[in-house]
């Protein structure tokens, strides 16, 4: 008998379900896409039932196609896209399409939150009320769809709705609750002060659970629908970034996650709920009980590289273009790139800053520009690392995932700029593996996440900083840090000029 757990990774465009054994072996995976609706500019919505249907198709395939026996599936846990707003009525029926993390219609509500509460809001939540978070969305519904808001009896986030449909039980884990910006981080309760300030009933907020807590067994209806057994237990699960950190082994303050996707993330384990970066960096409850994590986002990390490749090397192999940077030198022969091509999130919250190449010389060739892009992305991560080191953090290991882990050259650049050992994962599975680990710990297979990490997470390549390069990059980063203040006014004026002329 091969006992396993399922890690359900509910993303923005698809769900992926991974079956993992006690030894951390992934024995099967299935997935299913679902649509995204953008009825107006700035809107991003989904039908929550699409998540249920897609997850069920994946589970049915695991049972039928991959021959998993329902009675061998001992537990299920969940990773979910963060911040999305699902509203249920008194009969727990969905009232409107879910508003997603990338829905930006609530700028007015964000401004109202800060006008009413100012720095007190950041003291309570440790975050700015960005449009992506849940509270501004809830206030948008209250203001623009009062008849729906009046009927709303429960608020859930995406993966919590999926779990509810499988168990019939309402709950939200702490890591996703922090991302609503309605949680008092230090008290670890829903913030009565925030709820009362904005006229929100506390009964709208579901019970809080830990990510490893048992959240009920599969109910009769869902067992019939999916083929699962009613003996299968479910567990709280976590926000995708929290689960991604668990799946990458970020379980101590000396480890840092460097993730390069379209955007880039630097994520740090935080043992102390009193740490507050004043909203410059996001601060969230971790999926690991009684721990937290903070993160900074570079908006155009991998996107900067894909933009460059599409614009200047459209017909060439991506790997070949990236590896051509080896023909250049540390510092790209005196060329720097600031990756602000769609604005920036952290440490500069500036939607109108724009990217630049600085130091362009007649000697430069295309491989120098490629190298400058690779280095510029990591310099933007170094800006975030500086914020941590200024508060006394010390890192022994950076775990590199995503695009940055696919190139040995780029991993060495990270080691040299971070001046820290950089490792990649043998089996990079991300949030789905993290969710499976939460189920494994919840079932008692392991005493805690740290013990589970030793079995489930394995590192592959190791890159050590090269002292000569470290010193060169330190000097270059001091120059790089001058780019934002030096170009801010110029690029703001250019953005304003373009807007004016687009309107004509």
C-alpha positions as CSV (number, residue, x, y, z in Angstrom):
1,X,0.0,0.0,0.0
2,X,1.5,3.4,-1.1
3,X,0.1,6.0,1.2
4,X,0.2,9.6,-0.2
5,X,-0.9,13.1,0.3
6,X,-2.2,15.6,-2.3
7,X,-0.8,19.1,-2.6
8,X,-3.3,21.2,-4.5
9,X,-1.7,24.3,-6.1
10,X,-4.5,26.7,-7.1
11,X,-2.9,29.3,-9.4
12,X,-4.3,32.2,-11.5
13,X,-4.7,30.2,-14.7
14,X,-4.6,26.6,-13.7
15,X,-4.7,24.1,-10.8
16,X,-2.0,21.4,-10.4
17,X,-2.4,18.5,-8.0
18,X,0.6,16.5,-6.9
19,X,0.5,13.1,-5.1
20,X,3.5,12.7,-2.8
21,X,4.5,9.7,-0.6
22,X,6.0,9.7,2.9
23,X,9.5,9.6,1.3
24,X,8.8,12.9,-0.5
25,X,8.5,11.1,-3.9
26,X,6.1,12.7,-6.4
27,X,4.3,9.7,-7.8
28,X,1.8,11.5,-10.0
29,X,0.7,15.0,-11.1
30,X,-2.4,16.2,-12.9
31,X,-3.5,19.7,-13.8
32,X,-6.3,21.7,-15.5
33,X,-6.6,25.2,-16.8
34,X,-9.5,27.6,-16.2
35,X,-10.4,31.0,-17.7
36,X,-9.7,34.5,-16.5
37,X,-12.2,37.3,-17.2
38,X,-11.1,40.9,-17.7
39,X,-14.4,42.7,-18.5
40,X,-12.9,46.2,-18.1
41,X,-9.3,47.6,-17.9
42,X,-8.0,46.9,-14.4
43,X,-10.6,44.2,-13.7
44,X,-9.5,40.5,-13.1
45,X,-12.2,38.0,-12.1
46,X,-12.9,34.3,-12.0
47,X,-15.9,32.1,-11.3
48,X,-15.0,30.2,-8.1
49,X,-16.9,27.1,-9.4
50,X,-14.2,26.9,-12.2
51,X,-11.6,26.3,-9.5
52,X,-13.7,23.4,-8.1
53,X,-14.3,21.9,-11.5
54,X,-10.7,22.1,-12.5
55,X,-9.4,20.6,-9.2
56,X,-11.9,17.8,-9.4
57,X,-10.9,17.0,-13.0
58,X,-7.3,16.8,-11.8
59,X,-8.2,14.5,-8.9
60,X,-10.4,12.3,-11.0
61,X,-7.5,11.9,-13.4
62,X,-5.1,10.9,-10.6
63,X,-7.6,8.2,-9.6
64,X,-8.4,6.9,-13.1
65,X,-5.4,7.7,-15.2
66,X,-2.6,7.4,-12.5
67,X,-4.4,4.5,-10.6
68,X,-4.2,6.2,-7.2
69,X,-6.5,4.3,-4.8
70,X,-8.8,6.7,-2.9
71,X,-8.2,5.0,0.4
72,X,-4.4,5.6,0.0
73,X,-4.9,9.3,-0.2
74,X,-4.6,10.1,3.5
75,X,-4.6,13.9,3.4
76,X,-5.0,17.0,1.2
77,X,-3.7,20.5,1.7
78,X,-3.8,23.6,-0.5
79,X,-1.7,26.4,-1.8
80,X,-3.7,29.3,-3.3
81,X,-3.4,32.5,-5.3
82,X,-3.4,35.2,-2.7
83,X,-5.8,38.1,-1.9
84,X,-8.7,37.1,-4.1
85,X,-12.2,38.0,-2.7
86,X,-15.0,35.4,-2.7
87,X,-18.3,36.5,-1.1
88,X,-20.9,34.0,0.1
89,X,-24.5,34.6,1.1
90,X,-26.3,33.1,4.1
91,X,-26.7,29.8,2.2
92,X,-22.9,29.8,1.4
93,X,-23.6,30.5,-2.3
94,X,-21.3,32.7,-4.3
95,X,-22.6,36.2,-4.7
96,X,-20.4,37.6,-7.5
97,X,-17.3,36.6,-9.5
98,X,-14.1,36.5,-7.4
99,X,-11.9,39.6,-7.6
100,X,-8.3,38.5,-8.0
101,X,-4.9,39.6,-6.7
102,X,-4.2,41.4,-10.1
103,X,-7.5,43.3,-10.0
104,X,-6.5,47.0,-9.6
105,X,-9.9,48.8,-9.7
106,X,-9.7,49.8,-6.0
107,X,-7.3,52.7,-6.0
108,X,-9.9,55.0,-4.6
109,X,-10.5,52.6,-1.7
110,X,-6.8,52.3,-1.0
111,X,-6.5,56.0,-0.8
112,X,-9.5,56.2,1.6
113,X,-8.0,53.5,3.9
114,X,-4.8,55.6,4.2
115,X,-6.7,58.9,4.6
116,X,-8.8,57.4,7.5
117,X,-6.1,55.4,9.3
118,X,-2.7,56.4,7.9
119,X,0.3,54.9,9.7
120,X,-1.9,53.2,12.2
121,X,-3.0,50.8,9.5
122,X,0.6,49.8,8.8
123,X,1.2,49.4,12.5
124,X,-1.6,46.9,12.7
125,X,-1.2,44.9,9.5
126,X,2.6,45.6,8.8
127,X,1.5,46.3,5.2
128,X,0.3,49.1,2.9
129,X,-3.3,48.6,1.7
130,X,-2.3,48.0,-1.9
131,X,-5.0,47.4,-4.5
132,X,-3.9,43.8,-4.8
133,X,-5.0,43.1,-1.2
134,X,-8.5,42.0,-0.2
135,X,-9.7,44.8,2.0
136,X,-9.7,47.5,-0.8
137,X,-11.6,45.0,-3.0
138,X,-14.2,44.5,-0.2
139,X,-14.6,48.2,0.2
140,X,-15.1,48.5,-3.6
141,X,-18.0,46.1,-3.4
142,X,-19.4,47.9,-0.4
143,X,-19.3,51.2,-2.3
144,X,-20.2,50.1,-5.8
145,X,-22.4,47.0,-5.3
146,X,-24.2,47.7,-2.0
147,X,-27.0,45.2,-2.7
148,X,-24.4,42.4,-2.9
149,X,-22.4,43.6,0.1
150,X,-25.7,43.6,2.2
151,X,-26.2,39.9,1.3
152,X,-22.6,38.9,2.1
153,X,-22.3,36.7,5.2
154,X,-18.8,35.2,4.6
155,X,-15.6,36.2,2.9
156,X,-13.2,33.6,1.7
157,X,-10.0,33.5,-0.3
158,X,-9.6,31.2,-3.4
159,X,-8.1,28.1,-1.8
160,X,-10.4,28.4,1.2
161,X,-13.4,28.3,-1.1
162,X,-12.0,25.2,-2.8
163,X,-11.5,23.5,0.6
164,X,-15.0,24.6,1.7
165,X,-16.5,22.9,-1.3
166,X,-14.7,19.7,-0.5
167,X,-15.6,19.6,3.3
168,X,-18.5,22.0,3.9
169,X,-16.5,23.7,6.6
170,X,-15.5,27.4,6.5
171,X,-12.0,28.5,7.6
172,X,-9.0,30.6,6.5
173,X,-5.4,30.0,7.4
174,X,-3.2,32.7,9.0
175,X,-0.9,33.2,6.0
176,X,-3.8,34.0,3.6
177,X,-5.6,36.0,6.4
178,X,-2.5,38.4,6.6
179,X,-2.9,39.0,2.9
180,X,-6.4,40.4,3.4
181,X,-4.8,43.3,5.4
182,X,-7.6,42.8,8.0
183,X,-5.5,40.8,10.5
184,X,-3.8,42.3,13.5
185,X,-0.3,40.7,13.0
186,X,0.9,41.1,16.5
187,X,-2.4,39.9,18.2
188,X,-3.0,37.2,15.5
189,X,-6.7,38.0,15.4
190,X,-9.0,39.9,13.0
191,X,-8.5,43.6,13.7
192,X,-11.6,44.9,15.3
193,X,-10.2,48.4,14.9
194,X,-9.9,48.1,11.1
195,X,-13.3,46.3,10.8
196,X,-15.1,49.0,12.8
197,X,-13.4,51.8,11.0
198,X,-14.7,50.6,7.7
199,X,-18.1,49.2,8.7
200,X,-17.3,45.5,8.2
201,X,-19.0,42.9,10.5
202,X,-16.5,40.6,12.2
203,X,-18.9,37.7,11.3
204,X,-17.9,38.2,7.7
205,X,-14.4,36.9,8.6
206,X,-14.2,33.0,8.8
207,X,-12.5,31.1,11.7
208,X,-8.7,31.3,11.7
209,X,-6.7,28.0,11.5
210,X,-3.0,27.1,11.2
211,X,-1.7,25.8,7.9
212,X,-1.2,22.3,9.4
213,X,-4.5,22.2,11.3
214,X,-7.1,19.6,10.4
215,X,-10.0,21.3,8.6
216,X,-12.3,18.3,8.3
217,X,-12.7,15.3,6.1
218,X,-14.0,15.0,2.6
219,X,-17.8,15.2,2.8
220,X,-20.3,12.8,1.2
221,X,-21.2,15.2,-1.6
222,X,-17.6,15.8,-2.7
223,X,-16.6,12.1,-2.3
224,X,-19.4,11.2,-4.7
225,X,-18.4,14.0,-7.1
226,X,-14.6,13.3,-7.1
227,X,-14.2,9.6,-6.2
228,X,-12.2,10.5,-3.1
229,X,-12.8,8.7,0.2
230,X,-14.6,10.4,3.1
231,X,-11.7,9.2,5.3
232,X,-9.3,11.6,3.6
233,X,-8.5,14.5,5.9
234,X,-7.9,18.1,4.8
235,X,-5.6,20.7,6.2
236,X,-5.5,24.5,6.3
237,X,-2.9,25.1,3.6
238,X,-1.4,28.4,2.8
239,X,-0.9,31.4,0.5
240,X,1.1,30.5,-2.6
241,X,4.2,32.5,-1.5
242,X,4.2,30.8,1.9
243,X,3.8,27.3,0.4
244,X,6.4,28.1,-2.2
245,X,8.8,29.0,0.7
246,X,8.0,25.7,2.5
247,X,8.6,23.8,-0.7
248,X,11.9,25.5,-1.2
249,X,13.1,24.8,2.4
250,X,13.0,28.4,3.6
251,X,12.5,27.3,7.3
252,X,15.1,29.4,9.2
253,X,16.1,33.1,9.3
254,X,19.5,32.4,7.6
255,X,17.9,31.3,4.4
256,X,16.6,33.6,1.7
257,X,14.5,32.8,-1.4
258,X,15.4,34.3,-4.7
259,X,12.6,33.7,-7.2
260,X,12.7,34.9,-10.8
261,X,9.5,34.6,-12.7
262,X,7.8,37.4,-14.7
263,X,8.3,39.4,-11.5
264,X,11.0,38.7,-9.0
265,X,10.7,37.9,-5.3
266,X,13.1,38.0,-2.4
267,X,11.5,36.2,0.5
268,X,12.8,35.9,4.1
269,X,11.7,33.7,7.0
270,X,10.8,35.9,10.0
271,X,10.7,34.4,13.5
272,X,9.3,37.6,15.1
273,X,5.8,39.0,14.7
274,X,7.0,42.5,15.9
275,X,9.3,43.1,12.9
276,X,7.8,45.8,10.7
277,X,9.2,47.1,7.5
278,X,6.6,49.9,7.3
279,X,5.1,48.5,4.2
280,X,8.2,48.8,2.1
281,X,8.4,45.0,2.2
282,X,5.3,42.8,2.5
283,X,5.0,41.0,5.8
284,X,2.9,37.9,6.2
285,X,2.2,35.0,8.5
286,X,4.1,31.9,7.3
287,X,2.6,28.5,6.6
288,X,5.0,27.3,9.3
289,X,3.2,27.7,12.7
290,X,4.2,30.7,14.8
291,X,6.6,32.0,12.1
292,X,6.3,34.8,9.5
293,X,7.9,35.8,6.2
294,X,8.6,39.1,4.5
295,X,9.1,39.7,0.8
296,X,10.0,42.3,-1.6
297,X,8.9,42.3,-5.3
298,X,10.8,43.5,-8.4
299,X,8.0,43.9,-10.9
300,X,10.0,43.2,-14.1
301,X,12.6,40.6,-13.3
302,X,12.3,37.8,-15.8
303,X,10.1,40.1,-17.8
304,X,13.1,42.4,-18.4
305,X,15.0,39.5,-19.9
306,X,12.2,38.2,-22.0
307,X,11.5,41.8,-23.2
308,X,15.2,42.2,-24.2
309,X,15.2,38.8,-26.0
310,X,11.9,39.4,-27.8
311,X,13.1,42.9,-28.9
312,X,16.7,42.2,-29.9
313,X,17.0,38.4,-30.4
314,X,13.5,37.3,-31.4
315,X,14.6,34.4,-33.5
316,X,17.3,33.0,-31.3
317,X,17.3,30.3,-28.6
318,X,16.7,31.8,-25.2
319,X,19.4,29.8,-23.5
320,X,22.0,30.8,-26.1
321,X,21.1,34.5,-25.6
322,X,21.5,34.2,-21.8
323,X,24.7,32.3,-22.0
324,X,26.2,34.9,-24.4
325,X,26.6,37.1,-21.3
326,X,29.7,34.9,-20.5
327,X,31.5,36.7,-23.3
328,X,31.2,40.0,-21.3
329,X,32.9,40.9,-18.0
330,X,31.8,41.5,-14.4
331,X,30.0,44.8,-14.7
332,X,29.3,44.3,-18.4
333,X,32.3,46.5,-19.5
334,X,30.9,49.5,-17.5
335,X,27.2,49.1,-18.5
336,X,24.4,49.1,-16.0
337,X,20.7,48.3,-16.5
338,X,17.9,49.3,-14.1
339,X,15.0,46.9,-14.6
340,X,12.1,49.4,-14.0
341,X,10.5,48.9,-17.3
342,X,7.0,48.6,-15.9
343,X,7.5,50.7,-12.8
344,X,8.7,49.3,-9.5
345,X,7.2,47.8,-6.3
346,X,10.0,47.6,-3.8
347,X,12.0,49.2,-2.4
348,X,10.7,52.0,-4.6
349,X,6.9,52.0,-4.8
350,X,6.8,54.0,-8.0
351,X,4.5,53.2,-10.9
352,X,6.0,55.8,-13.2
353,X,9.7,55.1,-12.9
354,X,11.1,53.5,-16.0
355,X,14.1,51.4,-16.9
356,X,17.4,52.5,-18.4
357,X,20.8,51.4,-19.6
358,X,23.5,53.7,-18.1
359,X,27.1,53.9,-19.5
360,X,26.4,52.9,-23.1
361,X,29.7,53.1,-25.0
362,X,30.6,52.6,-28.6
363,X,32.6,49.5,-27.6
364,X,29.6,47.7,-26.2
365,X,28.3,44.6,-28.0
366,X,25.0,42.8,-27.5
367,X,26.4,40.3,-25.1
368,X,27.3,43.2,-22.8
369,X,23.7,44.3,-22.8
370,X,22.6,40.8,-21.9
371,X,25.1,40.7,-19.1
372,X,23.9,44.1,-17.9
373,X,20.2,42.9,-17.8
374,X,21.2,39.7,-15.8
375,X,23.2,41.8,-13.3
376,X,20.6,44.6,-13.1
377,X,17.9,42.2,-12.1
378,X,20.1,40.9,-9.3
379,X,21.2,44.4,-8.2
380,X,17.4,45.1,-7.7
381,X,17.3,42.1,-5.5
382,X,20.4,43.3,-3.7
383,X,18.5,46.5,-2.9
384,X,16.0,44.4,-1.0
385,X,18.7,42.3,0.7
386,X,20.2,45.6,1.9
387,X,16.9,46.4,3.7
388,X,17.2,43.1,5.6
389,X,20.9,43.5,6.5
390,X,20.2,47.0,7.7
391,X,18.0,45.4,10.4
392,X,20.7,43.0,11.4
393,X,19.9,39.9,9.2
394,X,22.7,37.6,8.2
395,X,22.2,35.0,5.4
396,X,24.1,31.7,5.0
397,X,22.1,30.4,2.0
398,X,20.1,31.8,-0.9
399,X,17.8,29.3,-2.6
400,X,17.4,30.2,-6.2
401,X,14.3,29.1,-8.1
402,X,12.6,30.0,-11.4
403,X,14.6,31.5,-14.3
404,X,17.6,32.4,-12.1
405,X,18.1,28.7,-11.3
406,X,18.2,27.6,-15.0
407,X,21.5,29.2,-15.8
408,X,24.8,28.4,-14.0
409,X,26.2,31.8,-15.1
410,X,23.2,33.6,-13.5
411,X,23.5,31.6,-10.3
412,X,27.1,32.6,-10.0
413,X,26.2,36.2,-10.6
414,X,23.7,35.9,-7.7
415,X,26.3,34.4,-5.4
416,X,28.8,37.2,-6.2
417,X,26.3,40.1,-5.9
418,X,24.6,38.6,-2.7
419,X,28.1,37.6,-1.3
420,X,26.3,34.4,-0.1
421,X,26.2,30.8,-1.0
422,X,23.5,30.1,-3.7
423,X,21.8,26.7,-4.1
424,X,19.2,25.3,-6.5
425,X,16.7,22.6,-5.9
426,X,16.9,19.0,-7.3
427,X,13.2,18.9,-7.8
428,X,11.7,22.3,-8.1
429,X,7.9,21.9,-7.5
430,X,7.1,25.1,-5.7
431,X,3.8,25.7,-3.8
432,X,2.3,22.3,-4.6
433,X,5.1,20.5,-2.8
434,X,4.8,23.0,0.1
435,X,1.1,22.2,0.3
436,X,1.8,18.5,0.3
437,X,4.3,19.0,3.1
438,X,1.7,20.8,5.2
439,X,-0.6,17.7,4.8
440,X,2.2,15.4,5.7
441,X,3.0,17.3,8.9
442,X,-0.7,17.7,9.7
443,X,-1.2,13.9,9.5
444,X,1.7,13.4,12.0
445,X,4.1,11.8,9.5
446,X,6.6,14.4,10.7
447,X,6.8,16.3,14.0
448,X,7.2,19.6,12.2
449,X,8.0,21.3,8.9
450,X,11.8,21.3,9.6
451,X,11.8,17.5,9.9
452,X,9.7,17.2,6.8
453,X,12.0,19.5,4.9
454,X,15.0,17.1,5.5
455,X,13.0,14.3,3.6
456,X,11.1,16.3,0.9
457,X,13.6,19.1,-0.1
458,X,17.0,18.4,-1.6
459,X,19.5,20.9,-3.0
460,X,21.5,20.4,-6.2
461,X,24.0,22.9,-7.4
462,X,26.0,25.1,-5.0
463,X,27.7,28.3,-6.0
464,X,30.1,30.1,-3.7
465,X,30.9,33.8,-4.0
466,X,34.2,34.6,-5.6
467,X,36.0,37.3,-3.5
468,X,37.3,39.3,-6.5
469,X,33.9,39.5,-8.1
470,X,32.2,40.3,-4.8
471,X,34.3,43.4,-4.4
472,X,33.7,44.6,-8.0
473,X,29.9,44.1,-7.6
474,X,29.9,45.9,-4.3
475,X,31.4,49.0,-6.0
476,X,29.0,48.6,-9.0
477,X,26.0,48.3,-6.7
478,X,26.9,51.6,-5.0
479,X,26.7,53.2,-8.5
480,X,23.5,51.3,-9.4
481,X,21.8,52.7,-6.3
482,X,22.2,56.2,-7.7
483,X,20.1,55.4,-10.8
484,X,16.7,55.6,-9.2
485,X,17.1,59.0,-7.6
486,X,19.0,60.4,-10.6
487,X,16.4,59.3,-13.3
488,X,13.2,59.6,-11.3
489,X,12.3,63.1,-12.5
490,X,13.3,62.5,-16.1
491,X,11.3,59.3,-16.5
492,X,8.3,60.7,-14.7
493,X,8.3,63.6,-17.3
494,X,8.7,61.1,-20.1
495,X,5.8,59.1,-18.9
496,X,3.7,62.2,-18.6
497,X,4.7,63.3,-22.1
498,X,3.7,60.0,-23.6
499,X,0.3,60.0,-21.8
500,X,-0.4,63.5,-23.1
501,X,0.4,62.6,-26.6
502,X,-1.5,59.3,-26.5
503,X,-4.6,61.2,-25.7
504,X,-4.4,63.4,-28.8
